[in-house]
Amino acid sequence: MTESPAALAELVAALRALHQRLLAVTQKSFEKLHGRVAGPGLLLQLAVQDPLFAWLRPLSQQIAMLDDLMDAEELVPGDLDTTVAGIMALLEADGEFRSSYLVYLQAEPDVVMAHAALRRALLRFGRVPAPRPTE
């Protein structure tokens, strides 16, 4: 497994970019139902509290764990392995995240590009989500 700071930074950037794209498309879905979101403060509040955004929270938690690793004085390989495994599990496990994710992955080109970047970053750790017939 590659444990370089550059590989970790690439993974963090890829996960953040994916999260940003997914947040944007979820915001569009929200706005179709409820009208325009008035600013980033309200969007943050919705991301934390609104049920329509709940499926994204596990991805937000993975980003927070990666941030903790980036802030650590010393990179502990076991912690990194656990975090990368958590990202893989989130992407591969059947559940609320994956079902919503696949909808946007099939419909939104920006999400497809961010997904591809995340796959490349995960490859640096010797891991990549297995393709499934629904992808």
Summary of the structure (lengths in Angstrom):
residues: 135
radius of gyration: 15.2
end to end distance: 25.9
largest distance: 45.8
contacts: 374
relative contact order: 0.19
helix: 77%
strand: 0%
